[in-house]
Structure formats: structure tokens, C-alpha cells
Amino acid sequence: MRTKLPAQGRARGSVFDQMREMAAGDADWRNGRVPLYVFKANEEVTAVGRDAFFEFFAENALGAKRAFGSLKRMEDEVVAMALDLFHGPEGAVGNMTTGGSESIFMAVRACRDWNRARRGKPRHQGNMVIPYSAHPAFNKAALAMDIDVRRIPLGPDFRADPTAMAAAVDDDTILLVGSAPCFPHGVIDPISELGDLAQRLGIWLHVDACVGGYVAPFVRMIGYPVPDFDFTVPGVRSISADLHKFGFCPKPASTVFYRDPEQAKFQVFNIDDWPNGLFSTPTLTGTRPGGAVAAAWATMQFLGVSGYCNIARGLMTMRDAYVAGIEAIPGLHVWGKPHVSILTWGSEEVDIFRVAEVLSGKGWIPGLVRKPPALHMMMSMYHETGRKDYLDDLRAAVGVVRQEPKAKATIKATY
Ligand SMILES: Cc1ncc(COP(=O)(O)O)c(C=O)c1O
């Protein structure tokens, strides 16, 4: 279909009516029928983020230093609050980006260029050794920067296997990665062991806390076990953590941090040789929405430690209720020991992909994992709204699949 710019502008009402009409066919994410993409703490938090976003709707964070001191101050304070949360040592630095993929890209760039400088080899490409469960953003960054990626099989608990990762390291390895937690199984990798390995071999360790960074500290504060994953682990050089996921801030907002400001300098892009003088950005993007910076600052100020702990309590109570509900369905089990509110579950008795197909027929968008075959959900409070309906439909879907054991699933796992 080829759409042309309308010859005459349309009335505002008709434009908005059409958008709403287009959205009418979208998945019912507000009632938890989408297993990822959208995040919710509660209505009040959503409103604070949205209102703060629109307060700075027009401002551009690219101009934070020269024109918008307010945004500069807010970004600096977001970074400082987060560094405090992640136990950043004296001198640690960071900045906001527009998402997890960009934060990862920047950390990989800093690591590659720091390696080039210290090796005295300006064209050294190198390789990264990452767990099989690491996010595809590492491959995306590696593709753009010509770095080889070695994805290493996980241990039996679905966590990174430091011994297997050590065996894959060679003289060209520039980066090790651990996730806190990984997206596919919701478990935090053994970051302390990876940190020991990184220090022993003198290799940069990045912790990808994109999905869990802004919830795991509070889950620990309310008494659930959360292994060390941040700068308390001496080998950790950089961390990515997304505000627009479990920080409950509006999109697009993420953060990237470095233990050592000298290493952080390698993520900055500078060019002076063009008509307009020095152009310097720490991120891949130029223009960045001022609204996202303001909204992150406002959300963090509004919630504080107590607010985030309350949210963590709600999330973990909901997660535990899901685990109980899933395990009460004969033949289903939750895989692994998830640390936050990402769950996967499967079965030795029924084809879980067939179960997914039946659920899909009832309007649930299924999240799927291939290894081991599982249904997958990254849960925020939208999923509390849909919990009872989901568990009823899941039980019924398992019943349907048991009745037709020969039916073959055609559904494919996709992100
Ligand atoms: C562990 C992890 N890292 C990185 C990302 C990428 O984040 P984004 O989609 O904001 O680029 C995700 C997204 O879900 C993730 O779960």
C-alpha cells in the first residue's frame, strides 16, 4: 500500500478518530494479554511520568549543556541516583540513552576503543564471549563494529557457565558479558564468578541489567534473594540498565555506567572537522527527547526507595501467585529459579507450543522460549489485571492439547 501525504490537511478530530480506529485491532495489552513491550507500576506512577514528559515535550536533551540547564541537572541527578543504587565507586560515571540496545552499543564501543588504545592496535576488532541467553543487542553492536561473538551454552540452571566462558576466551577477547537477569529465563548470571574471571584474565566485564537493574535492588531490599550483580563486584567495568522497563519511566529511557571515567571517555564521539565546530555526544543518537529525561527524573523523585519497594512487593506477590497458579496445573512447571518477575514454564507431558497456539486463539500473545520449550512472560502490573483469566485459559488450553496429542504446533518463537 502506498500512502501519499494528503493534499489538504485533515481536521484534528478525524486524524485522532482514525488513530483510535487503527488501535482497535491491537492486542489488549492493558489487560495483560501481551507478555512484553509495556510496563506498569500503577496509574499514579504512569500519570507522573506522562505529565513530566509533556512538561518538557519540546526540549531536546542534545542541547542540555548549552540551552537546557534543567535537563542537564535532571540527567546528572538520574545518573547519580542510579550510581548510588548500583554502588558505583568514587569517580564512577554514566549517562542516559534512549534504550537498552543503545546502552549496550555504547558500552561495547567504549570497550572496543579502550582495548584498541591499550593494545596500540587502532584496527583491532576482537571477540566477545557472552552467555547463550544474552540479548541480541550484543550481536547488533558487534555486527556494526566488526567484533566476533561467541555465544556459550548455559549451565543446567540456565545461568551463564563461567568455566565454559573461560574456555572460549583467547588473546583477542575484549569483552565478557553477564545478565541481571537474562531475558529468556529471568535468572541473574553468576556475576561474582564472572567478575573473578574478568579480573584474572584482565578482560572488561559488562553487566546487562537492562531488564532487571531498576527492580532487583528493591526486590532484595524487601527480602528476596538477589545475588550481587553491580559495582560491588570488583570485576564489573560497565552496567546497562533500562529506566523504561522496570524503572517504570516512559520510553525512551535507559542508562549506561562505567566504573572508571577514563574508560567511559571511549564511548564519546567527537568531530571538529566540519563547518559548525566541535560536535560531541556520548550516545549514538543526536537529538534526544527532553521529555524522557524529565519523566525519568520525576518518576524517580516521586517514587523514592519506599515507592520502588512497594512496587517490588506488588510484583513479587503477583509473580508468586502466577508460579502457584501455573504449578497447580497438572503437567506444568516453572523452569529455573527466576530472580524477578520474568517467568518461563513448560511441560514434559504436553507440547507447550501447542498450548501457546490455543492461548493465541483466545487473544493472548504468547511469549515463547525454544530452549527448553516454554511459555514466557515479563510481568508488570498489567499482568495482575489479567491473572485469573490467563490461568483459567492456560488450564483449559492444557486440557485441549491433552485431548489431541497428535496435533503438531506450527507456531514459532519470536521476540
Ligand atoms: C536483558 C535485556 N537487555 C537488553 C534489552 C534491549 O532493550 P531495548 O529493547 O530497550 O533496546 C532487553 C530488552 O528486553 C533485555 O531484556
The ligand as an SDF file (V2000), in Angstrom:
LIG
                    3D

 16 16  0  0  0  0  0  0  0  0999 V2000
   18.3030   -8.1950   29.1010 C   0  0  0  0  0  0  0  0  0  0  0  0
   17.9800   -7.1830   28.0390 C   0  0  0  0  0  0  0  0  0  0  0  0
   18.9590   -6.4460   27.5020 N   0  0  0  0  0  0  0  0  0  0  0  0
   18.7350   -5.5370   26.5460 C   0  0  0  0  0  0  0  0  0  0  0  0
   17.4630   -5.3040   26.0760 C   0  0  0  0  0  0  0  0  0  0  0  0
   17.2520   -4.3010   24.9590 C   0  0  0  0  0  0  0  0  0  0  0  0
   16.4920   -3.2100   25.3930 O   0  0  0  0  0  0  0  0  0  0  0  0
   15.7430   -2.2230   24.3620 P   0  0  0  0  0  0  0  0  0  0  0  0
   14.6090   -3.0160   23.7810 O   0  0  0  0  0  0  0  0  0  0  0  0
   15.3040   -1.0970   25.2520 O   0  0  0  0  0  0  0  0  0  0  0  0
   16.7080   -1.7910   23.3290 O   0  0  0  0  0  0  0  0  0  0  0  0
   16.3930   -6.0530   26.6130 C   0  0  0  0  0  0  0  0  0  0  0  0
   15.0260   -5.8690   26.1330 C   0  0  0  0  0  0  0  0  0  0  0  0
   14.0990   -6.5420   26.5530 O   0  0  0  0  0  0  0  0  0  0  0  0
   16.6600   -7.0160   27.6150 C   0  0  0  0  0  0  0  0  0  0  0  0
   15.6870   -7.7670   28.1490 O   0  0  0  0  0  0  0  0  0  0  0  0
  1  2  1  0
  2  3  1  0
  2 15  2  0
  3  4  2  0
  4  5  1  0
  5  6  1  0
  5 12  2  0
  6  7  1  0
  7  8  1  0
  8  9  2  0
  8 10  1  0
  8 11  1  0
 12 13  1  0
 12 15  1  0
 13 14  2  0
 15 16  1  0
M  END
$$$$
